[in-house]
């Protein structure tokens, strides 16, 4: 007797088809980057549209702020301005002294690099990766590998760029690492993310390494990815177990990764000389053609 309902696709066939598709996607993963970039560029306007309700709410909150709140904010800003002015005066004296020491040593002074303020449009919902989406992309000159900081320290680096937006991988992501040095004694180490927003780790730290709780870690400049001297994290614990080959060192990022809104995109110091050189070459080419 024939069954009333015909049997569907067998589980073995489904499993085989899933394995074949998985292998194809793994092999073609590297060739799908242009497709991902194109899709991201197409979806960028939708991200702006999705950001409109939040922007309207922010505008409404600012519009309905009371006079007393504005007066308190103005008073607090004035106090902070006075404190910053006093610190700026001290830093200016230190900068002049540093310039004189560099002149004595014959060391070049670093020029101010190009910087652009960007706003966070979206926070990643992926439980395995930690990244944010900014409202600047290729049109602004953003590039893959570009360092990103906030008012407290290093936030991460750009890993994907479309025409209007860019994706920033946070330093707390488990796949992220950044070379650092201890400001107290210039010991060079590497800080890695743990997948937790407020916790970083330093792997393969020898037990004899001079590192203490409270040490400030800043970017070392090695690898030519992050500029030297930007604050990254502060050491929170150092555990030296006799049964382990290395010390267990954890640190806390200085940037408030759980509530970032405005970030700073930084360009290399040599971008302006390169641009000037390209302009000079183009001018020479124009002159030769005209002759």
N, C-alpha and C positions, 0 to 999 in steps of 0.2 A: 504494500500500500504506500503510495507516494505521500510525503508530508505536505501539509497545507501550505506552510511557509518554507520557501527555499532557503537553504543555508547561505549565510553571507561569506565574506572573505575570511579565510582561516587566520588564526593568530600567528602561525608561523610565517605566512606570506606578509602580514603586516610588519612583523619584526624584521624580516629580511629587507623589506622596502625601507623601513626606518634606518637600518644600518647603512644601506647603500646611499641614501640621501645624506646621512651624517658624514660619511667618508667624502662625498662630493663637496659638501660645504667646507669641510676641514681643508681639503686640497685647494679649493678656490677662494679661501678666505683672504689671501693676500691680494688677489685680483679684484676683490669686491670693494676696495677702498674708493675708487672713483664713483662707483654706484652709490655708496653711502654718502659721499660728499654731495652728489647731485640731489639725492633725496633730501638731505639736510637743508640744502639751499632752497629747494621747493617748499619745504615745511617751515622755513624761517618766518614768512608772513603770518602763518597760523600761530606761531609762538608769540608774535607781537599782539595778535588779536586776543589770545588767551590772557595776555598780561594787562589788557585794558581794564577789566573789573578791579584788579588790585590797584592800578594807578588811579582809578576814579575814587576808590575808597580812601587812598592816601590823600588825594586832593580834597576830599570832603572832610577828612579829619583835620587837615591843616586849616581849612576854611572856617570850621566851627570852633577853633581854639579860642579860649576865653582870654580876656585882657590880662587877668591875673597870671595865667599860665605863661603868656608871652612876656610879661614883666619879669617873672621868675627866671625864664630861660635867658632873657637879655642880661639879667644880673649875673647869672652863672657863666654865660659866655664872656662877659666883661672880666669876671674873676679869672677865667681860664686864659683870656688874652693877656692879662697882666703877668700871669705865671709863665706863659709861653714867651712873652717878650723878655722876661728876665733870663730864661733859659737860652733864648736866642742870642742875647748879649754875651753870655758865657761861651756858647758854642762858636760865636764869631771870633772871640779871642783865641779859642783853641784851634779854629780853622787857620787863622793867620799864623799861629805858632807852628802848626803842622806844615803849612806852605813853606815857611822859612826852613824847617828841618828837611823837607824834600829838596829844596834848592841846595842845601848843604850836601846832601847825599847824591845829588844829581838824578833824582827820581822824578819821572813825569807826574803831573797832577791830573787826576781823573776829571774829565769834563762831565757836566751834567748831561744825563741821557734823556732821551725823549720819553715822556710819560703821558698816558691818557687814562682818565677816570672812566670806569665802566660800571654798569649796574647789573646786579644779578636778576635774571629773568625767570630762572627755573632751577629747582634743586632736584638732584637725581632721585628717582624712586627705585632704582636698582639696588637690591640688598647686598650685592656682591661688589659694587663699585661706588665710590663717593666722588661726585663731580657736580659742578654747577654750570649753567649756561649764561653767558654774558651777552649784552646787546651791542657788541662790536665784532666785526668779522674781517674778511679779506679787504673790504672797501676801506677800512681804517688802517690796513697794513698789518693786521694781526697775523702771526705765523705760528706753526706748530713748534712747540718747545719753548715758547715765550714765557718768561717768569711773571708771576702775578703775586702782588703783596697787598696788605691792607695797612691800617694805621699802626698795628702792633707788630707785624712781622710777615714772614713768607706764608702764602696761602697755598700755592701749587703752581702748575704749569699748564699751558694750553696743549691739548692733545688732538683737537679736531677743529677745523675752521671751515665755515661756509661764508657766503657773501655778506650776510648781515649779522650772524651770530658766531660764537665760538664756545667750545666746551673746555672747562678747566678741571683737571684732575687734582684733587686735594692731597696735601702731604700726608694726610691720615689714611689714604687708601693703601691697602695691603701690597699693591704693586709699585708704590712710589718710594723712591730713595733720594736723598740729597746729601752731598758732602758738606760737613760742618767742621768747625774748630771750636775749642773751648777758649773763651776770651781770657780766662785766668792764666793759662799756660801754653796756649797755641797748639794743644794736642789735636790732631786731625782724626775725625771719625766719620761714620756714615749713619744717618738717621733714616729709619724705615718706618712706614706706616703699619698699623696693626689692624685696620678696619674699624677702629673705635675713634670717634672724633677728638676726644681729649686725651689720647694716649699714643705715644710713639715709642720705638725701641731702638736701641743701639746694639747691633749684633756683633759677635766675634770681638768683644772688648777684652783684652788681656787683663788678668787679675792685678798685674803690676802697673796698669795704666793709672795715671794720676787724674782721677775724676771724682768729684764730690757732689753730694746733694746740694742743689741750689746753683750749680754752675750754669752760666749762660752759653748757649750754643748759637753761633752765627754762621752764615754761609761762608764757605772757604774760598769759593771761586773756582775750585777745581772742576774740570769738565766743561768749562766755558758755557754753562747753562744758566746758573744763578749768579748774579753779581756778588762780589765779596762784601761782607760786612753787614748783611741784612739779618736781623734777629729771627731765629727759627723756633727754638724751644728752650725750656729750662729743665734741668735734671731733677727728677722727683724721687728716685730711689736707686740705690746701688747695692746689689746683693752679691757677695762673693762666697759661693758654696764650695767647700773642699771637694765635694763629689763631682763638680762640674769643671770642665776645662776653661770656660770663659765666665766672666762676670755677667750678671743679668742687670742691665741698666734700662730704666724707663724714663721717659721725659714727657713733658706736657707742652703742646704747641702754644706759642704766645698769641697767635691769631685766634680770634673767637670764631671757629669754623662752624659753630651751630647757629650763628646769627649774623653772618656776613651779608651785607647789602651792596655796599659800594667798594670796588676794588680798583687797584692801580696796575695797568699794563705797562711793562718796562721794556724799552728797546735797548739794544747794545750801544755802548759808547761810540763804536766805530761806524754806526750807520750813517752819520752825517758826512764823515770823510769819504765813505764809499760813494754816497750820493753825489758829492762834489766831484769826485774823480769821474763818475759816469757822465755828469754834466759836461766836464771838460772834454772828455772823449767825443761826446756828441757834438760839441761846438767845433772841435777840430775837424770832424767829419763834414760838417756843414760848410766850413771854410774851404776844405779841399774840393767839395762838389761845386761851390760857387766859382772857384778858380778855374 
